[in-house]
Amino acid sequence: MSVSIQKVTKHFKKNHLMKNEKETSFRALDNISFEIEDGEFVSFIGPSGCGKSTLLRIIAGLLKPDAGKVLVDGKKVTGPGSDRMVVFQDYVLFPWVNVWKNIAMGLEIKNMDKEEIERKTAWAIRLVGLDGFEHAYPHQLSGGMKQRVSIARAIVMNPDILLMDEPFGALDSFTRINLQEELLKLCEKNSYTTCFVTHDCDEAVYLSDKIVVFSSSPAKIQEIITVDLPKPRDRNLPEFIDIRNHILSLGRAQAKIQEKG
């Protein structure tokens, strides 16, 4: 499915005002517009607090914009839908049930046939490499395995759009690289349209067809970069390094603007 972000603006109320502050709200997103094609992997990157996750939640239907709109295949997003599934950084697993139940819960809530639940859950477990851990509980899993459960819980619902909010941010570098490779295979095999929030330039270049670079809050688009390199990508290629360094230079330029106030 395609996603169209059209002039999206979002404000949040300030909870605690400084004595000299007159504004009662701040803009997290400022007139954001761009297009995501069907099956495209798009990363959002920018300074902390610039509104990347806010935009992801608006696409998911978990937040409503104050102005503008998001269209999915031409239809306005007005709330959450099973066509869009979110994977968060903090796993959000149910600690009192095992891996199988965590993954199957969404299907059970939809009152699917028992045999269909068994088939889909087994498929998702195989796809993320959790065979043999079906009966393990979250506290028995590593961080990487917990994130695999979160991803499996999303894909088992057969979404068209996968929304991922720094899913590998808390993981060690070895696990992170391994899951990046697994995610690439998963997205290519299932043709997901993927929106991926990250702070890691290397990760963005490795995974993405397109990278949307945001400014500091209120977020505006600094640049949209097309990554026209074959996958899987060699991180040591000069072209890869050039794109990564360009994103870093955009970040440094933005930091200097902030310092000047």
C-alpha positions in Angstrom: 0.0 0.0 0.0 1.1 3.6 -0.7 1.2 6.3 2.0 0.7 10.0 1.3 1.6 12.5 4.0 0.0 15.8 3.1 0.8 19.0 5.0 0.8 17.3 8.4 1.2 19.6 11.4 1.0 18.5 15.0 1.0 20.6 18.2 1.4 19.4 21.8 0.4 21.3 24.9 3.1 22.3 27.3 2.7 20.9 30.8 4.9 23.3 32.7 5.5 26.9 31.5 8.5 28.9 32.2 7.8 32.4 33.7 8.8 34.1 30.4 6.9 31.6 28.1 3.8 32.9 26.3 3.3 29.8 24.2 1.0 27.2 25.6 1.9 24.6 23.0 4.8 23.6 20.7 4.9 22.3 17.2 6.2 18.8 16.9 5.6 18.6 13.1 5.4 21.6 10.7 3.7 21.2 7.4 5.2 17.8 6.5 4.5 16.3 3.0 6.0 13.4 1.1 5.0 10.2 -0.6 5.8 6.5 0.2 5.4 4.1 -2.6 3.8 0.6 -2.3 6.5 -1.9 -1.0 9.0 0.9 -0.3 11.2 0.9 2.8 11.5 4.4 4.2 13.5 5.5 7.2 12.8 8.6 9.3 16.0 10.1 10.8 16.7 13.3 12.7 17.6 14.8 16.1 16.0 13.3 19.2 12.6 14.9 19.9 12.1 16.2 16.3 8.8 14.4 15.8 9.8 11.2 13.9 7.8 9.0 16.3 4.9 11.4 16.3 4.6 11.1 12.6 4.8 7.3 12.8 1.9 7.3 15.3 -0.1 9.6 13.0 0.3 7.2 10.1 -0.7 4.4 12.5 -3.8 6.3 13.5 -2.8 6.5 17.1 -2.6 10.3 17.0 -4.5 12.8 14.9 -2.8 15.7 13.1 -3.9 19.3 13.9 -3.7 20.1 10.2 -3.2 18.1 7.1 -3.9 14.4 6.6 -2.4 11.0 5.9 -3.8 8.8 3.1 -3.3 5.1 2.7 -4.0 3.9 -0.8 -6.1 7.1 -1.2 -8.2 6.7 1.9 -7.8 9.1 4.8 -6.4 7.6 8.1 -8.9 8.3 10.9 -7.7 5.7 13.4 -5.8 2.4 13.8 -6.4 -0.4 11.4 -5.2 -4.0 10.8 -3.6 -2.9 7.6 -1.0 -1.0 9.7 0.9 -2.7 12.5 3.4 -1.0 14.9 6.6 -2.5 16.4 7.8 -0.4 19.3 11.3 -0.2 20.8 10.3 -1.4 24.2 8.8 -4.8 23.0 5.4 -4.4 24.9 5.0 -8.1 25.5 2.6 -9.7 27.9 4.8 -11.2 30.6 2.2 -13.7 31.9 1.9 -15.7 28.6 4.5 -17.5 26.5 5.9 -16.7 23.0 3.1 -18.6 21.2 0.3 -16.8 23.1 1.9 -13.4 22.7 2.0 -13.9 19.0 -1.4 -15.5 18.7 -3.3 -13.0 20.9 -4.3 -10.6 18.1 -5.7 -13.5 16.0 -7.6 -14.7 19.0 -9.1 -11.3 19.6 -10.3 -11.3 16.0 -12.1 -14.7 16.8 -10.3 -16.5 14.0 -10.7 -20.2 13.5 -8.5 -22.2 15.8 -6.8 -24.1 13.0 -6.1 -20.8 11.2 -4.6 -19.3 14.4 -2.3 -22.4 14.7 -1.2 -22.1 11.1 -0.5 -18.4 11.1 1.3 -18.4 14.5 3.5 -21.3 13.4 4.3 -19.4 10.2 5.2 -16.2 12.0 7.4 -18.1 14.5 9.3 -19.8 11.7 9.7 -16.5 9.8 11.4 -14.7 12.6 13.5 -17.7 13.7 11.9 -18.5 17.0 11.4 -22.2 16.4 11.9 -24.1 19.7 11.0 -21.1 21.9 7.2 -21.3 21.5 6.7 -22.1 25.2 9.3 -19.7 26.6 8.1 -16.6 28.6 9.4 -13.1 27.9 11.6 -13.0 31.0 13.5 -16.1 29.6 14.3 -14.3 26.4 17.2 -12.0 25.3 16.4 -8.5 24.0 16.9 -9.6 20.4 14.5 -12.5 20.9 11.9 -10.3 22.6 12.0 -8.0 19.6 11.6 -11.0 17.3 8.4 -11.8 19.2 7.2 -8.2 18.7 7.9 -8.4 15.0 6.1 -11.8 14.7 3.1 -10.4 16.6 2.9 -7.6 14.0 3.4 -9.7 10.8 1.0 -12.5 12.0 -1.8 -10.0 11.4 -0.9 -9.9 7.7 -0.5 -6.1 7.5 0.2 -4.1 4.4 2.2 -1.5 6.2 4.8 -2.2 8.9 5.6 0.8 11.2 8.7 0.4 13.3 9.7 2.9 16.0 13.5 2.4 16.7 12.9 -1.4 17.1 16.6 -2.2 17.4 17.7 0.9 19.4 18.3 -0.9 22.7 20.1 -3.9 21.3 23.9 -4.6 21.1 25.5 -4.0 17.8 25.9 -7.7 16.9 22.2 -8.5 17.5 21.2 -5.3 15.8 23.1 -6.1 12.6 21.6 -9.6 12.6 18.1 -8.4 13.0 18.6 -5.8 10.3 19.5 -8.6 7.9 16.5 -10.6 9.0 14.2 -7.6 8.6 15.4 -7.0 5.0 14.6 -10.6 4.1 11.2 -10.4 5.8 10.2 -7.2 4.0 11.3 -8.3 0.6 9.6 -11.7 0.9 6.3 -10.2 2.0 6.5 -6.8 0.1 5.6 -4.7 3.2 5.5 -1.0 2.9 7.8 -0.1 5.8 8.2 3.1 7.8 11.2 2.9 10.1 12.3 5.4 12.8 16.0 5.4 13.6 18.8 7.6 15.0 21.5 5.4 13.3 22.7 6.7 9.9 24.4 3.4 9.1 21.1 1.5 9.8 19.1 3.9 7.6 21.4 3.5 4.6 21.6 -0.3 5.0 17.8 -0.8 5.1 16.2 2.0 3.2 15.0 2.7 -0.3 14.4 6.2 0.8 15.5 8.3 3.8 13.6 11.3 5.1 16.0 13.5 7.0 14.2 15.8 9.5 15.3 19.0 11.1 15.1 19.7 14.8 11.7 20.4 16.4 9.4 21.6 14.9 10.3 19.0 12.3 10.6 20.0 8.8 12.1 17.9 6.0 15.7 18.8 5.4 16.2 16.3 2.5 14.7 13.1 1.1 17.5 10.8 0.0 17.0 7.9 -2.5 19.4 5.0 -1.8 19.9 3.4 -5.1 22.2 0.6 -4.0 21.5 -3.2 -4.4 20.5 -5.2 -1.4 21.9 -6.7 0.8 24.4 -3.8 1.0 28.1 -3.7 1.6 28.7 -1.1 4.4 32.2 -0.6 3.2 31.3 0.5 -0.4 32.4 4.1 -1.1 28.8 4.9 -2.2 27.4 3.6 1.1 29.9 5.7 3.1 29.2 8.8 1.0 25.4 8.6 1.7 26.0 8.0 5.4 28.5 10.9 5.7 26.0 13.2 3.8 23.3 12.4 6.4 25.8 13.1 9.2 26.7 16.4 7.6 23.1 17.4 7.5 22.9 16.6 11.2 26.0 18.7 12.0 24.6 21.6 10.1 21.3 21.4 12.0 23.2 21.2 15.3 25.0 24.5 14.4 21.8 26.2 13.6 20.4 25.2 17.1 23.6 26.4 18.8 23.2 29.8 17.2 19.6 29.9 18.6 
